[in-house]
Structures are given as structure tokens and as C-alpha cells.
Amino acid sequence: MKKLIAISVVFALIAGAVFAVDVSGTVFGHVNLIEGNTVKDSKVTASGGMDRIRLDGAGETDGGDFGGYIRAQGDDFTIDAAYAWWKPVDQFKLIIGRQSDAFWGKEGVTGWMFNQMPFDCGVAINPGIWYGGGWGSTPFVGGAYMHNRYTFYEGWADWGAGVEITPTDMVGINIAIPFIAGSGLDEGKMDPDKKPANQAAYIYRAAQFQLDLKFDFGNIAISYDGGYRNTTAVGSAGAIYVYAGLNVIENLGIDVGFSYHLTGDDKLGQEKKGFPIGVGVGLKYTADSFGVKFRTTAALAGDKEGPGGDLMYINSTVLPYFTISDNLTAFVNIGLGMLMGNSDAVKSLTGGNSSNMGWFFNPYLRVGAEWGPTFYAGIKAESDGAKTHPDKTAVFWSVPIALVVSF
């Protein structure tokens, strides 16, 4: 750690002569004062964790034509994000590296912005926004198809190179190719004559493209993901996303999303039959001391012989919030996750039922400003609704508190 700090200081001193450098830090920590579940013979426990230990550094030349960013986080300060950029003219920018929070995401309020910091520090439940270990981060059964990011484009967030072309303020053209991360294909599932996975054709095929249009009434974007983690997680060959972010009604933001997931080549380890369609909407209304967020996504038109079966998956969340004073805000986070269909696929997920409903109830308080140092306290109760614990439904609950400090 001392060596890392010393190197960072030397780097800052050298870079400072050429670059304007900003360094910041973030520390999130939470404890579950008490937690448990209704599974037979389970015990009441307590736990905690450091959710974020992070250093960020960013800098650019005085002329603004070169710059870079680096993020180290975790107990061992692993490099989570790093990229360099070059902007020779206002209309063109080259980026090499990775931003783990993603460039060019089109989710509006439906993704991380739904709960924001309370989710990062373990107080809020925000299902279906992180990839995790094969589409983790959801209390609902159904995997990828229950995720908001099956419908809304997460953005470019893997190691590679990208360009941003902005011929006018209204038009943006974004392209990214995973030169560093690779094609995303699993060589263990590929036919021998199709290997290796790092062939140039596969890497270029996994590119991402986006047309981003800005109007007075909002934002329209069409994005193509050629096989990045949003889609390879379910074995497809890419996806097309259409997004509209509208501000035509005072105090009301509207996000509308549509996705079409492409089926692939089984010789490359991809699914020949998939679960193609995602649709969703997000809303945010604010008025004085009251506000509410709402989102719902659905995955439709699955093939009964495909990985998700011929089912319908629906994920909905509502979050009303109330400003009690300048430094105190109350939130009530409620969600439902449903899947419906009469096939072996749904029965394997639910413990034998032809439909399933998961839910969560998650009120919490924030002491402090939205983006400043804050204290959070809440209650989390959730159930996936499945008879798999081991043969009954179960409720999991906890009482978390957390501190969030950035400097």
C-alpha cells in the first residue's frame, strides 16, 4: 500500500507539470444490524462489509486534446477502470481502455439511477442492473430475462478502443471494438474448426455501434451490441436496442426501451433459439417535497426449445420518496418479478409451478444530501417466490445501516 501511494504521488507530481490532475476517493461501508430468513432451522445473524474503497484520478492537457482516467478499488486496489483519450478536434474523440460504469449507456432512470448510492452501499434493493456472475443481483428467479438491462442498453464497459464522432451537437456516432477484452466467445463451447476465439473476424463482429440523436423533446438512440456481456450471458449473437428519453411533460421524465436479441451459430457456442424481445418503460416525477420513480421491463416471445422457454418475464419497481427536511429523505422501494408459462423451463425455476411471483419491500432513510456524505438506514425483505428453499418459499430480511463518504 505504501509503495502504491508513493508511486501515485510521484506520478501526480510529474503529470501535474503537463496535465491538470484531479484525485478523489470514495469509502462506502455497511453493517446488517440483524438479518435472517424463514428457511427451516435457519439462525438470526449479523454481518457487514466495505462496499466501496476507491481512488479515482483524472487529468487532461491544458488544451484539452489529451487526457486519461484511472480507478483503483477494493482491498488490494485493483485497477477497475482506466482509459486514455485523444481529441484532436471537437468532432472526434479516440478512447483506449475501459470505463466500468460504461460509456454511452441508454437507460435513463431504469438502471443504476433508480436507487443510486443506497444500492451501492447495501441498503437498497435494485434488481437487474449489474452483470455480476452471470446476471446476478436480482431476488427474482429467471436470470437474465428479469434484468432491466435485457431491455435497456448498458453501454460500452469492456476493455477495447472506441471513437466518438459528433458532426453536430444534435448527432453522435459511437463505435467500440473489444480489441483487449476479446470476442466474448467461449472456446470451450466452440467447434474445433472455428477456434480460436480471438480471430479478427470474431472481435470485429463483437463491436458496438450507436446513433445518438438529441432533440428539444429528448433523446433518441439506436444501439447495436455485437455480443458484449449483455448478450453473451444468454448465449446470443448480439442485440439491437432502441431508446427514447422524453421530457415533453413538465416534472416528468419518460424512458422507453426496446431490444431485439439475435440468435447465433451453435458451432460458436451460441444459442440457435433464443428469447428475442425486451420492452420497458421508466418514469420519474418530481414536485416540491415529493417524487416517485417507476420502471417495468418484460422479456417476450421465447422459443419453447430455447434457453428461457416460451415464457413471459416481467420485472416492476416503484419508488416513492418524501423530503422531510433539508437533510432527511424517506424512500419506499417496492418490487415485483413475475414469470408465466406452462413448460418445464418455468417449473425448473419455481419448484414445480407454472407461474411465479417474487417480491421485495425495502423502506429506507437518507440523512444528508443526494450526492454528498450520507448516512442510510433501512429494512430489506424479499422473496423469490419459488418453492426451492428447499421445497417451500422463503423470505429473507435484514436491517442495514451505511455510511457513504467521498472526498
N, C-alpha and C positions, 0 to 999 in steps of 0.2 A: 504494500500500500504506500509506504514512504517513497519507494522508488517511482511509483506511478505518479505521485504528487509532484516529485522533483522534476520528472520529465515534462509533466504538464506545465509547470511554472517556466521551465526553460523554453518550451515551445511557445508559450504565451509571450515571453519577452522578445523572442526572435520574430514571431509573427506580428507583434504589435508595431514593429517598425514599418511594415508594409500593409498590414490589414487593420481594420477596425474590428476588435475582437470582443465578443460578449460571452461570459461564462455564467451559468446558472446551475442551481441544484434543486432537487426535489426529494422530500422524505415523506412517505406515507406509512403509517402503521396502524394496525387494528388489533383489538382483542375481542373474543367472544366471551362475555362475562359468564354465560351459561349456554349450553346447547344440547340437543338431543333429538330423538326421533321416536316413533311409535312402533318400531320393529320389536318383536317379542324378545325379551331378555336384554334389550339394549340398556345402556347406562347413560346417565347425565354427565356430560364432560364440560371442559373449558379449554380454550385454545387461543391462538393469536398468530400474528405474522407481520413481517415487514413487507408491505405490498409493493413499495417502490423506493429504491435508493438509487438516485440518478444524478449524473452530471451531464450538462449539455454545454457545448461550445460551438459558437458560430462566428464567422468573420467574412469580410469581403474587402476588396481593394477600395481605395478612395474613389476611384472612377466607377465602381460598381460593375466591372466587367468580369471579375473572377471572384469566387467565394467558395466556402465549404461549411460543412456541419458535421459534428460528431456527437454521439451519445453513448455513454458507458453507464451500465446499471447492473444491479444485483450485488450480492455479497462479494463477488470477485471482480466487479466492474467489467463485465463482458461487453464488448462493443455490440450494441444492439442496432445502431444506425450510423451510417457515415456516407457522405457524398461530397463530391466536388462539382462545381458548375462553372460554366463559361458563357457569358452573354455579350458577344461582340457587337450586336445591335439590339435595339429594343424588340425587334420582331422574332428573335431566335435565341433559344437557350439550350445548351447541351448539359446533361446531368449524367454523371457516372457514380454509381454506388447504390445506396438504399435508404429510404425513409420508412421506418417500420410503421409509422402512423399513416402511410400511404400518400402518394401524390394523386390528385385528380379524382378523388372519391366523390360519388354522387349518391348520397343517402339522405341529405337534409337532416331532419330530426330523428329519423328511424334507426340510426345506428348508435354510435357512442354518445352522440349529443342528446340522446333521450334522458339518460341519468347523469352522464358526465362523471365528475370526480367521485361521487358516492359509490359508484360501481367499482372504480379502480381501487378504492380503499376497503372493499369488502362489506360495505353497509347496504348497498342497493343490489337488487337482482335485475340484471339486464340481459335477458336470454338472446342468444343467437347473433352476437356481434363479433366475437373473436373466432378465429380458425381453431386455435388450440390443438389438442391431439385428435385430429380427425373430426372437426366440427364439434368441439366441446362447448362448454359454457352455456348450457341450457338445462333447465329442470324438466323439460318435456321429452318424452320418447319420440323418436322419428328422425334423429340425427340431422343431416344437412338440410333436409327439406323443411325443417322447423325454423330455419335461420332467416333473419331479415336479409342477410347478405346473399341468400339464394336469389333474391329478387332485386336488391339494390347493389350497385357496383361499388365494391370496397375501394378500388383504386390500385395503382401500381405500388407494391410494397415489397418487392423482392430485389435481390442483387442483380444489377444489369446496367444498361445505358438507355437514356431516354432523351427525347427532344420535345421542346415546346415551341410551336410556331404560331405567332399571333399577328397575322397580316393587318388586322384592325382590332380595336378594343372590343368589338362585338364577337369576333370569331377566334376560337382557339383550336389548334390541331395538335394533339398529343400522341406520341408514339413511344413505346418502350419495348425493349428486346432483352430477354433474360440471359445475356452472354455469360454472366458469372454464376447465376443460380442453376442454369441448365434448363432443359426442356420440360422437366416435371414428369417425364415418363419413368415408369418403374421397370428397370431392366429385368427384374425377376419375373415379370409377367409378359415380357416381350418374346416373340418368336426369335430363335437364333439368327435367322437371316435378316431380321430387322434391327439388330443391335449394331453399334452402341447407341445409347440414348443421347449422346452429346453431338450427334451429327448436325451439321449446319442447318439442314432442311428442317429438322425437328425443332431446333432452337428458334429459327425464324418463324416457324409455324405457331410457336407459343407466344408470339408478340401480342402486344396490346395496342389498340388504336382508339382514339376518342375524338369526336367532333363536339365542341363545346360552344354553344351559342348563348349570348347574353342579350336579353331584351328588357324594355322598361317593365314588362309584366312579370319577368322572372328569368329562369334559366332552363334551357332545353339541351340535353346531351344524349348522344348515341355512343355507346362504348362497346368494343369487342375485346373479349378476353380469350386468347387462343389456347388456354389450357393451364392458366395460372391456378393458384391453390384454391380459389373459389370453386373451380370446376373439376380439377383433377381429383379433389377429395371424394367425388362421387363417380369417378371413372369416365367422365365425359370428354369430349374433344373440343371444348370451348363453349362460350356463351355470348349472346348479344343482349345488351342492356339498354333500355330506353328510359330516360328520366326527365321529369318536368318538375321544377321548383317554382311555384307560383305565389305572387304577392298581390293579387288583384283585389283582395278584401282587406280592409283596414284591421290591423291587430291579428290577422290570421295568416299563418304560413301554411302552404299546402305542398306536400311532396307526393308525387305519383310515380310508381315504378313498374316496369315490365321486363321480364327476362325470358329468353328462349335458349335452352341448353341443348347443345348439339350432341348427337350420338357419334360414336367413333369407330375405330378399327380394332377388332378384338386381337389382331396379331400384334398390336402395340400395347395390349393390356387395357384397352379402353372398353367401355360398355357399348354394345351394338344397340341396346334398347335402354331408354332412359326415362327420365321424369321431367319433361321438357319445359313446362311453363311455370313462371313465377309472376304473381301480380301483387301489388301492395299500395298502400296509401299511408301517409303520415300527416298529422295536423299539430299545429301549435298556436294556441290562442292566449293572448295576454291582455289584461285590463287592470290597471292600477295594482292592487294588492293580491289579485287572483290570477292564476293561469292554469292551463291544462294542456297536456300533450297526449296524443293518441296515435297508435300505429297498428296496422294489421297487414299481414302478408299471408299469401296462400300459394301452395305448390299444387299444380293440377296436371291432369292428362297423363298420368303414369301408365306405362305398359305393364300388364299383369305378369309378364315374364321378365320385366326389368328389375333392377335392384331395389326400387321402392314400392313395387306392386302397383295395382290400379286403385290408388287411394287418393284422398284429399287431405292435405295438411294445412291447418290454419293456426296462426300464432298472433294473438292480440294483446295489447297492453294499454292501459290508461294511467295517467299520472297527473292528478290534480295537485296544485300546490298553493300555499297561502302565506303571504308575507305578514307575519305577526308584528314585527318591529324591524328597525333598520338592520339588526344583526341576528334575527331569528326567523327562519322559514320552515314550514311544515310541509311534508310531501306524503302522499298516499299512493303507493305503487302497486297496481293490481294487474295480474296477467292470467290469460287462459291459453292453453295449447291443445288443439283438438286434431285427431286424425280419424278418418272414417273410411270404411271399406270392408268388404266381406272376402278376405283372402288369407292365405297362410302368412303373407308378409305382415299384416297388421296383427294377427294372432300371436306371432312370434315376439312382437314388441310389447304386447299388452298382457300377456299371460293367458291368452285364450279368447279374449273379447273381440268382437267385430268393430268396435269403436273405442275411443279412449279420450279422456279429458284430464289434462294436467292443469295445475293452477298454482299461483303464488299470491301472498298478501304480505306487503312489505312497507309499513309506515316508517318514516324516519324524520329526524330534525337536523337542520344545519344551523350552527352558530358561527356567524362570520359572513363575509361577502362571498359571492358566487365564485370568484376566481382568486380570492386572497387566502391567507391562512384560515383554516376552518377546523371546527370540531363537529363530528357527526355522531348521532346515536339513533339506533333503530331496532326494529323487530323483523325477523325474517321467518316466514312459514311457507313451505312449498311441498307439493306432491306431484309426482309424475303421473299419478292416476293408475299406474299399471299394477297388476297383481303378480308382482315379481319380487316380493320382499319377505320371505321367499315365495309365498303363494298368496299374499294379501297386499293391499295398498298400504302406503305408509306416508306419514307426514314428517318432514324434517324441519327443525326450527332452531333459532339461535337469537341471542340478544347482543349485537355487536356495538362497539364504540370505536371511533377512529380519530386520528389527527392527521391533517394534511398541511404541509408547510413547504412553500417554495421560496427560494432566495436567490 
